[in-house]
């Protein structure tokens, strides 16, 4: 059965981020529960990355599953232009309660890339709607990744993941990113240099800049690169004081990943737009939101359609996704989950002791439920040959740990045990000694 299944997969399926000619056979997953993935041939694999960072409450969470089932028997889908429904309204209300300031206007879409695209389009049109047509430029940080649609790729061009389409993309202004780690003696000088570069750029182009989009505190696909909250706060204040909009891409950092419900809460600022996906439905269904301030929303109001936001999707505010998200928010706010943020961070810190003494590793860093370090190699970056070797090494030991090139990290579901976290850090230390000596 499995052999035939794989033959059918090879014949008909095009997998993401995969070179099909050289990739090993995909693994057939039959079921999952909690932190465990169960393969067709009976293996149990611990999912240490929440399956691309989405299953924040573990697989097959019964609360979310039941919420979807109940909603499916009532209303599975309805056009959202000119219509509404209870799950969407309740979800919008609950999200706005969690978010700071006047982030009160929720626009629904269906994945993180699209949430970013929506935010950039809102920012751009807002400037046109308010007579600021000269504001056409976007700023980003070096190494950023914001998704795979055209606007999102443009904002993430410095990640070098989109070179095949570079001639299709629009220009963005790329600012230095002073990423840091434990015992980084140069962090203050790096931040000062970055802020000086931003000041110079704003002095020259500030009146032409529409918005800056950034991943607050942690660049995910860029290598789990972290910055200090005070640096981001200073940047936001500089931008907003000049009338430049700030977009927080919290697709990865949202839903507790940095140790707070959202990174903006940890930083102590209110962006003008925030993009949320991944953990929003606990990994069950595709759903995303772009939340805007009241001020931005009001700039789209008028007597004619030309000021309206002409954007939407067939499955906008899908009731099943909204039901899943409502259950996910309830789980997020539970005392158990809030405790788990601190528990997992402490377990990472303890487990990092296996790594700190190794000569093969550097740049140890932890933020909330994220723990990461860099393997010292000659070919660093996302395409490092070490990444593929490590992925197989961990898989052979029943661990789903998927390095970003030479960057090893853990981003586990919140239901993971301290013992399972400890096992992962031990394994990563052993992998460094065996594969990177």
C-alpha positions, 0 to 999 in steps of 0.5 A: 500500500505504502509503495503504491502510495509513494508512486502515486505521489511521485506521479502527481504531487509537486511538493513545496521547497523541494528539488524533486529530482534529488529529494528522498521519498516523502514520509507518509504520515498516517495520523498524529496526536499531541507532539507525535506524528505516526507514520504509515509503517508504525513509527512515532516521530516527535514533532519539534517544529510544530509542523512548519510552526503551526500546530502550537497546541499539538496535533489533533487537539480535541477542543479545536477538532470539536469546534470545527465539527460543530461548526461544520454541521451548522455553516461551512462557507458563505460569501463574505462580501455583503454577508457575515456570520457569528464565528467571524464576528466573534473572532474579530472581537476576540483578536482585537481584545488581545491586541494593543491600542486601536488595532480594531479592524480585522481583514480576513484572508487565508495564509501568512503570505496573503496577510502580508500582501493585504497589509502592504496593499492597505498601506499603499492605498491608504497613502493614496486615499489621504493625498500622500501619493509621493509615499510609494517606498517600502522599508524592510530589514536585511534577511527578512522573509515575509512569504511567497506572493509578489509583494511579500517576495519583494519585501523579502528579497534580501533573503535570496530565496526569490532570485528566480523572480527578481525581475518581477519584484519591486524595489524596497529599502533594506535596513541593517538588522542587528541580530544578537545572541547570548553574551554578544558584546557588540550588540549596542554598537550594532544597534547604534550603527543600524539606527544611524543608518535608518536615521540617514535613510529617513532624512533622505527619503522619509517623505517618500516612504509608505511603510516599513514591514518587519518581523518583530523580535525574531526573523523566522525563515531568515535563521531565527535571528533575534533582536532586542525589544528596545531596538524595535521599539526605537525603530517604531517610534522613529517611523511613526513620528514621521508618519510612516506606517509600521507593519508587524509580520507576526505570522510566526511570532504571534500566538505565544512564540516570543513568550508573550501572546504577540511580540508587539506586547513584549516590545510595548508598541502598537503597529499600524498593521499586524499580520497573523496566521500559522497558530491562529487555527492551531494548525487545523485550517488555512486562515489569516488576518490583517488587523489595522488601526481605526485610523487606517480603516477610516481612510477607506471610507467614502461615497464612491468605490474608488476608495474601498479596498478591492481585495478578497478571497473565495474562502474569506472568513471561512466559518470552519477556520473561524471556529478553529481560531476561536478555540485556539484563542481560548487555548492561548489564554488558558493558564496552562498555556501561559505557564507553558511559555515560561516552562518551555523557555526554562527548558530551552535554557537548561538544554542549551547547556549541552550546546554552549560548551561545544566548539562546533556551535555559536550564537546561542539564543533563546526567546520564549518558546524558540531556542536556536544556535548556529553550527560553524560551517564553511557553507553557511546559510539556508542552502548549507549542505549540513542542513540536509544531513542533519534533517536525516540524522534527526529523522533516523532518531524519530525526531522532526527537527528541520534545520534552516541550513546551518541554523538548528532550532526548536519551535515545539508545540506547547504540549511538549514535555520538559523531558522531550525538550531535553532529549532534543537538545542532547541529540543536537549536541551529539549531532554537532559532535558526529556531523560537524566536527 
